[in-house]
Amino acid sequence: MNDPHLQIFNGHLYLIIGEEPTATVSAIGWATLYTPKALGFSEVDGLTAYTATCDGSKVTLHKVYDVPANTGVVLFSNTAGTYTIPLAASSATERGDLQGSATSPTAYNAYDGYTLYVLATYKKSEKDFVQFRPVISGSIDAFKAYLKLSATDNARSMNVVIADADGIAGIQTDGQDTDNAIFNLQGQRVSATGRGIYIVNGKKVVRRVQ
């Protein structure tokens, strides 16, 4: 989240009450946002917001026009840029399963017995694919949304589908993410490995090249 109205106080980020936040979407078209304030998306041209629910290894996106405070959303736009999102007086929209923090980054291992998943994209055959992938190091920035799932589920990835796909057809999965798929620590799928740390079948692997 790139917001000129964010301030740092005592080492923590805070959103100034009454100011409209902004969200930046890259050329890939996808981003996540965790908001501590109720927001309205219906008047934001070119930006679509979704809440998300989990079922097994599938994440279903639900298009929404407003969300209550303390809600995580997935954002999509065909045009990269920074979008100002108006505050809403209130919202009765279901929050879904996305979580986040509006004060500080969340460590990947912040919750015992749980794995955190973040939105990730990768390219294959000149197409972009979107999934939620486990975070195995570092932290998740404040104002970014994530899924918090029981570690016993041990899902290698969470495929994404849209409940009502009117207006968007670009999200897809390639159906080949289950066995021996290799990803770097940024959640990008790679076809070969050099020296470094990779994710193979949902596990961290250190490759040393002689």
C-alpha positions as CSV (number, residue, x, y, z in Angstrom):
1,M,0.0,0.0,0.0
2,N,1.5,3.3,-1.0
3,D,-0.3,6.0,0.9
4,P,0.9,9.6,1.5
5,H,-1.3,9.8,4.5
6,L,0.4,7.0,6.4
7,Q,2.6,8.1,9.3
8,I,5.1,6.4,11.5
9,F,4.7,6.9,15.3
10,N,6.7,4.9,17.9
11,G,8.0,2.7,15.1
12,H,4.5,1.7,13.8
13,L,2.5,2.7,10.8
14,Y,-0.9,4.3,11.3
15,L,-3.6,5.4,8.9
16,I,-4.8,9.0,9.6
17,I,-8.5,8.9,10.4
18,G,-10.6,10.7,7.8
19,E,-8.0,10.4,5.0
20,E,-8.7,8.3,1.9
21,P,-6.1,5.5,1.4
22,T,-4.5,4.6,-1.9
23,A,-3.6,1.3,-3.3
24,T,-1.0,0.6,-6.0
25,V,-1.5,-2.1,-8.6
26,S,1.5,-3.2,-10.7
27,A,1.5,-4.1,-14.4
28,I,0.7,-7.7,-13.4
29,G,-2.8,-6.4,-12.5
30,W,-3.2,-8.0,-9.0
31,A,-2.6,-6.7,-5.5
32,T,-3.9,-7.2,-1.9
33,L,-5.0,-4.6,0.6
34,Y,-5.9,-4.9,4.3
35,T,-7.9,-1.8,5.5
36,P,-8.5,-0.7,9.1
37,K,-11.3,1.5,7.8
38,A,-14.6,0.8,5.9
39,L,-14.0,1.5,2.2
40,G,-16.2,1.9,-0.9
41,F,-15.0,0.7,-4.3
42,S,-18.0,1.4,-6.5
43,E,-16.8,4.8,-7.7
44,V,-13.2,3.8,-8.3
45,D,-12.9,3.6,-12.0
46,G,-10.8,0.6,-13.4
47,L,-10.4,-1.1,-10.0
48,T,-12.2,-4.3,-8.9
49,A,-12.2,-5.5,-5.3
50,Y,-12.8,-9.1,-4.1
51,T,-13.1,-10.7,-0.7
52,A,-11.8,-14.3,-0.5
53,T,-13.0,-17.6,1.1
54,C,-11.0,-20.8,1.3
55,D,-12.2,-24.4,0.7
56,G,-9.5,-27.0,0.7
57,S,-6.8,-25.9,-1.8
58,K,-9.1,-23.5,-3.5
59,V,-9.6,-19.7,-2.9
60,T,-12.8,-18.2,-4.2
61,L,-12.9,-14.5,-5.0
62,H,-16.2,-12.6,-4.4
63,K,-16.7,-9.3,-6.1
64,V,-17.6,-6.5,-3.6
65,Y,-18.5,-2.8,-3.8
66,D,-17.7,-1.9,-0.2
67,V,-16.1,-3.6,2.8
68,P,-16.2,-3.0,6.6
69,A,-13.2,-2.0,8.6
70,N,-10.5,-4.6,9.3
71,T,-11.0,-6.5,6.1
72,G,-8.6,-7.9,3.5
73,V,-9.3,-7.7,-0.2
74,V,-7.8,-8.8,-3.5
75,L,-7.6,-6.0,-6.1
76,F,-7.5,-6.2,-9.9
77,S,-7.0,-3.6,-12.6
78,N,-6.1,-3.8,-16.3
79,T,-4.2,-0.5,-15.8
80,A,-1.3,-0.2,-13.5
81,G,-1.4,2.7,-11.2
82,T,-2.3,4.2,-7.8
83,Y,-6.0,4.3,-6.9
84,T,-7.6,6.5,-4.3
85,I,-10.3,4.6,-2.4
86,P,-13.0,6.6,-0.6
87,L,-13.9,5.8,2.9
88,A,-17.4,4.3,3.5
89,A,-19.7,5.1,6.4
90,S,-20.4,1.4,7.0
91,S,-20.6,-1.9,5.2
92,A,-22.5,-5.1,5.7
93,T,-20.2,-7.1,3.4
94,E,-18.9,-10.4,4.8
95,R,-15.2,-10.0,5.5
96,G,-14.1,-13.4,4.2
97,D,-10.9,-15.2,5.2
98,L,-8.2,-12.6,4.3
99,Q,-6.4,-11.1,7.3
100,G,-3.7,-8.5,7.8
101,S,-2.2,-5.9,10.0
102,A,-2.7,-2.1,9.9
103,T,0.2,-1.3,12.3
104,S,3.3,-3.4,11.5
105,P,4.6,-6.2,9.3
106,T,3.6,-9.8,10.1
107,A,6.4,-12.3,10.4
108,Y,5.9,-15.5,8.4
109,N,6.0,-17.6,11.6
110,A,4.0,-15.2,13.8
111,Y,1.3,-17.8,14.6
112,D,2.3,-21.2,16.0
113,G,0.5,-24.0,14.1
114,Y,-0.5,-21.8,11.2
115,T,1.0,-21.1,7.7
116,L,0.5,-17.7,6.1
117,Y,-0.3,-17.5,2.3
118,V,0.1,-14.5,0.1
119,L,-1.0,-13.7,-3.4
120,A,1.7,-14.6,-6.0
121,T,1.9,-14.6,-9.7
122,Y,4.1,-16.4,-12.2
123,K,4.4,-16.6,-16.0
124,K,4.2,-19.8,-18.1
125,S,3.9,-19.9,-21.9
126,E,3.5,-16.1,-22.0
127,K,0.5,-16.3,-19.6
128,D,0.2,-14.9,-16.1
129,F,-1.1,-17.3,-13.4
130,V,-2.3,-16.3,-9.9
131,Q,-2.2,-18.4,-6.7
132,F,-1.8,-18.0,-3.0
133,R,1.5,-19.5,-1.9
134,P,2.9,-20.2,1.6
135,V,5.3,-17.6,3.1
136,I,8.5,-19.4,4.3
137,S,10.7,-16.5,5.3
138,G,10.6,-12.8,6.0
139,S,7.4,-10.9,6.8
140,I,4.3,-9.5,5.2
141,D,4.0,-5.7,4.9
142,A,1.4,-3.8,6.9
143,F,-1.7,-3.1,4.9
144,K,-1.2,-6.3,2.8
145,A,-3.7,-9.1,3.1
146,Y,-2.9,-12.8,3.6
147,L,-4.6,-16.1,4.4
148,K,-3.9,-17.8,7.8
149,L,-4.4,-21.5,7.5
150,S,-3.7,-24.4,9.8
151,A,-0.2,-25.8,9.2
152,T,-1.7,-29.3,9.3
153,D,-3.3,-28.6,5.9
154,N,0.2,-28.2,4.4
155,A,-1.2,-27.0,1.0
156,R,1.5,-26.4,-1.5
157,S,-0.6,-23.7,-3.1
158,M,-4.1,-22.3,-3.2
159,N,-5.6,-22.1,-6.7
160,V,-7.8,-19.1,-7.3
161,V,-11.3,-19.0,-8.9
162,I,-13.8,-16.2,-9.3
163,A,-17.3,-16.7,-8.1
164,D,-18.8,-14.3,-10.6
165,A,-16.3,-13.6,-13.5
166,D,-18.2,-10.8,-15.2
167,G,-15.6,-8.4,-16.4
168,I,-12.5,-10.4,-15.6
169,A,-11.2,-13.5,-17.5
170,G,-7.4,-13.1,-16.9
171,I,-7.1,-15.1,-13.7
172,Q,-6.2,-18.8,-14.2
173,T,-4.2,-21.7,-13.0
174,D,-2.2,-24.0,-15.2
175,G,-3.2,-27.3,-13.5
176,Q,0.4,-28.4,-13.0
177,D,1.3,-27.0,-9.6
178,T,1.0,-30.2,-7.6
179,D,4.1,-32.3,-8.1
180,N,7.7,-31.1,-8.3
181,A,6.8,-27.5,-9.1
182,I,9.7,-25.1,-8.2
183,F,9.2,-21.6,-7.0
184,N,11.6,-18.9,-5.7
185,L,11.1,-17.1,-2.4
186,Q,9.1,-14.4,-4.2
187,G,6.4,-17.0,-5.2
188,Q,7.4,-17.0,-8.9
189,R,7.5,-20.3,-10.7
190,V,10.9,-21.2,-12.2
191,S,11.9,-23.9,-14.6
192,A,15.4,-24.6,-13.4
193,T,17.4,-24.0,-10.2
194,G,20.8,-22.5,-9.6
195,R,22.4,-21.9,-6.2
196,G,19.9,-20.6,-3.7
197,I,16.7,-21.4,-1.7
198,Y,13.6,-22.7,-3.5
199,I,10.2,-24.0,-2.7
200,V,9.6,-27.5,-4.0
201,N,6.3,-29.2,-3.2
202,G,5.7,-26.6,-0.6
203,K,9.0,-27.2,1.2
204,K,12.1,-25.1,1.5
205,V,15.0,-26.6,-0.4
206,V,18.6,-25.3,-0.4
207,R,20.4,-26.0,-3.7
208,R,24.2,-25.8,-3.8
209,V,25.8,-25.8,-7.2
210,Q,29.3,-27.4,-7.3
